[in-house]
Amino acid sequence: MGRKREQRRNADQLDTSDDDSLSSTSTTLSDLTLAHETERVSSQDFLLEKYLDALYEKRGSAREKALAGLVDAFSAQVLLSFVENKCITLLHQYINSVKKGSSKEASLASCAIGLLAITVGAGDSAHEIMEESIPPLSLALKSGSDSQKKSSVLDCIALVTFVGAIDADETENAMKIIWETIHPKSGSNVGPVTKLPPVVLAAAISAWSFLLTTMNGWGNSSDNWQESVSFLSTLLERDDRSVRIAAGEAIALIFEIGRLDKFSRQEGETESSDREGSKPRGFAYVVSLKGKILNQVRDLSVEAGGKGTGKKDLNLQRDLFQDILAFLETGEPPEISLRISNKLGVLRVTTWAQSLQLNFVKRFLASGFLKHMQDNELLHDVFNFTPEKKGTLSAKEKRMYMSPNSVVNKERTQIRNKYRAWAQDRNHGHYSVNAEDA
């Protein structure tokens, strides 16, 4: 009973304490919270610095461990403040691992380069990342046969180009590198053709499609588009369902942005011939190809099984091709709603282009996607997503982003303009196939 009375007496003393005492207590708690947060950030920076130092180690195993740590850290959080003065240092060490490391090390380094680009966002740094990394990544893509390495390199080429490219020529160059992996016979220096493992082929198609979402055309030659769609349609007949799914998404995107119309014009012909009512020489081929694709999509949307394995992939395939079929017949793409968090609202995707971008980024970031979607300004711009409540930024990051004269803010304005242009191109390029076309 004595203890209870003591508690009540202490409570009475708290009740009668003045505002200054309460304010002092609140301030003390706030200071403790800030101290703990500072300690946590300092501890994390110390660990990241150790990883960076380990990238200079001669032992490959030490570099691999450091790269794995950096990949985990950059996937889990948007580490803007850490890369502010270390971006190029990190890049050069990553590139060194791509060039000289084992397949595992090159794979981790490729992933790390992609994460670095996503972290810094669009601007001069991202463009430098793209320019310096594409040549060694292209060489790495052609060397060795490790599927994980090749898939990681393909993802990296797509991501650094997506973030860093400043014009269509740079994007087209990366797309050609990837396409020559998908379809080796299309390359300029074709040697013996080795059949790609399904996992690499699916990754390559996904990477190529990811970049296609940013293009309003691929060069001036209709032959490029004719080759791509025709070849993709043959991939719908492959045994591996992951390849079929990737090819199906790419074809849906091509229909959405209206690029199939380029088939209707051969070299030297212009759009004026369409307006004059004459059918260009390639028209019959286009109609035939549309009909073939529509029938393939129909069959894959109701496949009962047998060709291909895995019930899960079968269900994914059916769902996807049912959406593609509905789009080809009605012109309406599927809508996706993804809750980012209870506080930040819902991300809505309403085009095939956005859907491909979302799927690619989700797969790349894996468990870190939601965190990046909450805090990463680049992804907010890409998906036109405005969180209902912003995540907390450090004082340094606020200065970087909020100052109207800051370099980062100016670069973000440029990238927003680029993404708005993409959206306008996609809206103007809508395409629909109906039964009469087939």
Secondary structure in CASP SS format (residue, H / E / C, confidence):
PFRMAT SS
TARGET T0000
AUTHOR 0000-0000-0000
METHOD secondary structure of the structure
MODEL  1
M C 1.00
G H 1.00
R H 1.00
K H 1.00
R H 1.00
E H 1.00
Q H 1.00
R H 1.00
R H 1.00
N H 1.00
A H 1.00
D H 1.00
Q H 1.00
L H 1.00
D H 1.00
T C 1.00
S C 1.00
D C 1.00
D H 1.00
D H 1.00
S H 1.00
L H 1.00
S H 1.00
S H 1.00
T H 1.00
S H 1.00
T H 1.00
T H 1.00
L H 1.00
S H 1.00
D H 1.00
L H 1.00
T H 1.00
L H 1.00
A H 1.00
H H 1.00
E H 1.00
T H 1.00
E H 1.00
R H 1.00
V H 1.00
S H 1.00
S H 1.00
Q H 1.00
D H 1.00
F H 1.00
L H 1.00
L H 1.00
E H 1.00
K H 1.00
Y H 1.00
L H 1.00
D H 1.00
A H 1.00
L C 1.00
Y C 1.00
E C 1.00
K C 1.00
R C 1.00
G H 1.00
S H 1.00
A H 1.00
R H 1.00
E H 1.00
K H 1.00
A H 1.00
L H 1.00
A H 1.00
G H 1.00
L H 1.00
V H 1.00
D H 1.00
A H 1.00
F H 1.00
S H 1.00
A H 1.00
Q C 1.00
V C 1.00
L C 1.00
L H 1.00
S H 1.00
F H 1.00
V H 1.00
E C 1.00
N C 1.00
K C 1.00
C H 1.00
I H 1.00
T H 1.00
L H 1.00
L H 1.00
H H 1.00
Q H 1.00
Y H 1.00
I H 1.00
N H 1.00
S H 1.00
V H 1.00
K H 1.00
K H 1.00
G C 1.00
S C 1.00
S H 1.00
K H 1.00
E H 1.00
A H 1.00
S H 1.00
L H 1.00
A H 1.00
S H 1.00
C H 1.00
A H 1.00
I H 1.00
G H 1.00
L H 1.00
L H 1.00
A H 1.00
I H 1.00
T H 1.00
V H 1.00
G C 1.00
A C 1.00
G C 1.00
D H 1.00
S H 1.00
A H 1.00
H H 1.00
E H 1.00
I H 1.00
M H 1.00
E H 1.00
E H 1.00
S H 1.00
I H 1.00
P H 1.00
P H 1.00
L H 1.00
S H 1.00
L H 1.00
A H 1.00
L H 1.00
K H 1.00
S C 1.00
G C 1.00
S C 1.00
D C 1.00
S H 1.00
Q H 1.00
K H 1.00
K H 1.00
S H 1.00
S H 1.00
V H 1.00
L H 1.00
D H 1.00
C H 1.00
I H 1.00
A H 1.00
L H 1.00
V H 1.00
T H 1.00
F H 1.00
V H 1.00
G H 1.00
A C 1.00
I C 1.00
D C 1.00
A H 1.00
D H 1.00
E H 1.00
T H 1.00
E H 1.00
N H 1.00
A H 1.00
M H 1.00
K H 1.00
I H 1.00
I H 1.00
W H 1.00
E H 1.00
T H 1.00
I H 1.00
H C 1.00
P H 1.00
K H 1.00
S H 1.00
G C 1.00
S C 1.00
N C 1.00
V C 1.00
G C 1.00
P C 1.00
V C 1.00
T C 1.00
K C 1.00
L C 1.00
P C 1.00
P H 1.00
V H 1.00
V H 1.00
L H 1.00
A H 1.00
A H 1.00
A H 1.00
I H 1.00
S H 1.00
A H 1.00
W H 1.00
S H 1.00
F H 1.00
L H 1.00
L H 1.00
T C 1.00
T C 1.00
M C 1.00
N C 1.00
G C 1.00
W C 1.00
G C 1.00
N C 1.00
S C 1.00
S H 1.00
D H 1.00
N H 1.00
W H 1.00
Q H 1.00
E H 1.00
S H 1.00
V H 1.00
S H 1.00
F H 1.00
L H 1.00
S H 1.00
T H 1.00
L H 1.00
L C 1.00
E C 1.00
R C 1.00
D C 1.00
D C 1.00
R H 1.00
S H 1.00
V H 1.00
R H 1.00
I H 1.00
A H 1.00
A H 1.00
G H 1.00
E H 1.00
A H 1.00
I H 1.00
A H 1.00
L H 1.00
I H 1.00
F H 1.00
E H 1.00
I C 1.00
G C 1.00
R H 1.00
L H 1.00
D H 1.00
K H 1.00
F H 1.00
S H 1.00
R C 1.00
Q C 1.00
E C 1.00
G C 1.00
E C 1.00
T C 1.00
E C 1.00
S H 1.00
S H 1.00
D H 1.00
R H 1.00
E C 1.00
G C 1.00
S C 1.00
K C 1.00
P C 1.00
R C 1.00
G C 1.00
F H 1.00
A H 1.00
Y H 1.00
V H 1.00
V H 1.00
S H 1.00
L H 1.00
K H 1.00
G H 1.00
K H 1.00
I H 1.00
L H 1.00
N H 1.00
Q H 1.00
V H 1.00
R H 1.00
D H 1.00
L H 1.00
S H 1.00
V C 1.00
E C 1.00
A C 1.00
G C 1.00
G C 1.00
K C 1.00
G C 1.00
T C 1.00
G C 1.00
K H 1.00
K H 1.00
D H 1.00
L H 1.00
N H 1.00
L H 1.00
Q H 1.00
R H 1.00
D H 1.00
L H 1.00
F H 1.00
Q H 1.00
D H 1.00
I H 1.00
L H 1.00
A H 1.00
F H 1.00
L H 1.00
E H 1.00
T H 1.00
G C 1.00
E C 1.00
P C 1.00
P C 1.00
E C 1.00
I E 1.00
S E 1.00
L E 1.00
R E 1.00
I E 1.00
S E 1.00
N C 1.00
K C 1.00
L C 1.00
G E 1.00
V E 1.00
L E 1.00
R E 1.00
V E 1.00
T C 1.00
T C 1.00
W H 1.00
A H 1.00
Q H 1.00
S H 1.00
L H 1.00
Q H 1.00
L H 1.00
N H 1.00
F H 1.00
V H 1.00
K H 1.00
R H 1.00
F H 1.00
L H 1.00
A H 1.00
S H 1.00
G H 1.00
F H 1.00
L H 1.00
K H 1.00
H H 1.00
M H 1.00
Q H 1.00
D H 1.00
N C 1.00
E H 1.00
L H 1.00
L H 1.00
H H 1.00
D H 1.00
V H 1.00
F C 1.00
N C 1.00
F C 1.00
T C 1.00
P C 1.00
E C 1.00
K C 1.00
K C 1.00
G C 1.00
T C 1.00
L C 1.00
S C 1.00
A H 1.00
K H 1.00
E H 1.00
K H 1.00
R H 1.00
M H 1.00
Y H 1.00
M H 1.00
S C 1.00
P C 1.00
N C 1.00
S C 1.00
V H 1.00
V H 1.00
N H 1.00
K H 1.00
E H 1.00
R H 1.00
T H 1.00
Q H 1.00
I H 1.00
R H 1.00
N H 1.00
K H 1.00
Y H 1.00
R H 1.00
A H 1.00
W H 1.00
A H 1.00
Q H 1.00
D H 1.00
R H 1.00
N H 1.00
H H 1.00
G C 1.00
H C 1.00
Y C 1.00
S C 1.00
V C 1.00
N C 1.00
A C 1.00
E C 1.00
D C 1.00
A C 1.00
END
